[in-house]
């Protein structure tokens, strides 16, 4: 029993991340939470890497005497140039390592962290129609949320918190009053007296 609990905890760490373990994107459904966590993780580790992801691919140039700007040859790089290239490579490596092998296979063509980040957002966040459809589905799940026979209150609360977190990150707005009413109305019948009092 203890080893199962430990395995479950390690699996959760692999998905959620820790201060020493990068959060992993395992499925499309987990993208909003992963996006939030990976940003926080990268900023904690090295804010320069996060800037590299947002700024896009760099071009190291030099200016000729006539004012023409050309790409600088690698043999002419100075330490600052190498540092900028290394930051870009670290950013790409960090994002790549945060993807499960199954997801990573679909993104091998991207050679900059910014391009990979934008592609992930486009694929997993989707266009306006997909977002609307996802919001409708989450709203329906919220409306249909109820007690499952034999479920502990702790498990029910965990399911409810997960759902409301998904709704919040998916842009579905519900008032605190709606959340409270839904939570109370979804309690088991044995809690009827407590719900009436509340």
N, C-alpha and C positions, 0 to 999 in steps of 0.2 A: 504494500500500500504506500509506504513512504517513498519507494523508488518510483512508483507511478506519479506521485505528486511532484517529485524532483524532475522527472522527465517532462511533465506538463509545464513546470515552471521554466525549464530550459527552452522549451519550444516557444513559450510566450516571450521570453527574452530575445529569442532569435527574430521574432516578428516585430516586437515593440522597440527593441534596442535597449542598450544600457549605456553608461558613460564610456564603456570600453568596447561595446559591440554595436555595429551599425544596424539601424532598423532595415528590415528587408521587405521589399514589395513582392508579395506572393500571388496576389490576384487583383483583378480590376475593382472588386468590391472594396478592397482595403486601401485604394489609392488616396482618398481624401485624408484619412488618418496618417498614412505613410508620408504624404506630402508635407503635412504639418510637422511630423516627427523628424523627417530627414533634414528639413530646414533648421530646426532647433539643434539637432545633433551636429550638423556641419558648422553652424555658427559657434557652438561650444568648442569644437575641436580647433577650428582655424577660420576666422572670419574672412581671411583673404581668399580662401577656397570658395566660400559662398559668393563673394564679389565676382570671382572668375566665372562662376556658373551663370550669373546674371548678365555679365558684361559681354559675353560672346567671345568668339575666337579673336585672338590678337594677331596683329600684323606688325612685325618688327621691320621698320623701314630706315632708310638713310636718305639724306638729301644731297643731291649732286650740286656741283658749283653753279650750274645753270638753273637751279631751283627745282629740277625734276626729282620726284620722290619715287624711290625704287625699293624693292624688298632687299633687306640686308642679308648678305651671305653669312651662313652659320660661322664660318671661320673668322668673321669680323665682329661676332657678338661680344659684348662686354658682360660683366657679371650681372648687371641689372636686366639685360636681355634674357640671359639664361634663367634668372629667377622668375621672370614673367612666364616663360615657357614652362618651367617646372610647376608653377601654380596652376596653369591650365591643364597640364597632364595629371596633376594630383586631383583636380576637380573632376576630370573625366573618369579617373580611376575610382574615386570615391562614389560617384553616382553609379558606375557600372557594378561595383561590388555590392551596392544596395539593392540590386535586382536579383530575383531568383533566376537560376539558369534558364528556365522555360521562358521567362519574360525577356531576359537579356538577348536571347537568340533573335528576337524580332527587331533589335535595335543596334546590331553590329555595324551598320553602315555609318553611324554618326561618329564623327571624329573630333567633335568639340563638346565640352560639357554643356554649353549653352544650347547647342542644337539638340543634344540628347534630352535636356530638360524640357525644351519647348515641344519636342516630339512626344514625350511622356504625357505632358499636359494635354496636348491635342488628342492623343489616343484615348487616355483614360478619363479625362474630364469631359471630353466630347463637345459637340456643338450645342447650340441653343435648344434644338428639338430634343436631343438626348438628355440635356440637363432638365428640361421640363418633364420629360417622361420619368426620369429618376426621382424628381421631386414629387410627382403624382404617386409613384409607387411607395415612396416613404410616407406620404400623407395617408395613403390607404393602410399601410402597415400600422401606423399610429392609431387610426380610427378603429382598426380591428384588434388592437392589442388587448389581450385578456389573460387571465390566469389559466395555466395548463395544469390539469389534474395531476397531483402528486409532486408538483414542483415546489421547492422550498421558497420562502419569501426572499431569501438572499439571491437565489438564481433568477427569480422573477425581476427583482430590482436590477440585477446586472443586465438582463435582457432589455429592460426599459431604459436604463442609462445608455446602453449601447445604441439603441434606436434613436433616442433624443440627441445624442452626440452626432450620429450620422445625419439626422435632419438638420442640425445646426450647421455642420460643415457643408451640407448639400444646399444650403440656402433656403430651407423650409422654415418659415417663421411661425412659431406657436407661442402664445402668451403663457406666462407663468401660471395663470389661472387654468388654462386648458390642460397644461401638464399635470397640475395638482388634481384636477377633476378626473383625468384619465387614470392617474395612478390610484386614486381612491376607488374608482369604479372597477378597477381590474383586480382588486384584492379578492381572495377567496370568500365564499359565502359565510364561513365561520367568523369572518371579521365584520359582518354586517352591523353589529351593535357599535363597534369602534368607529366605523365609517359614519354611522348616524350621529354619533357624538361629535365627531370632527366636523 
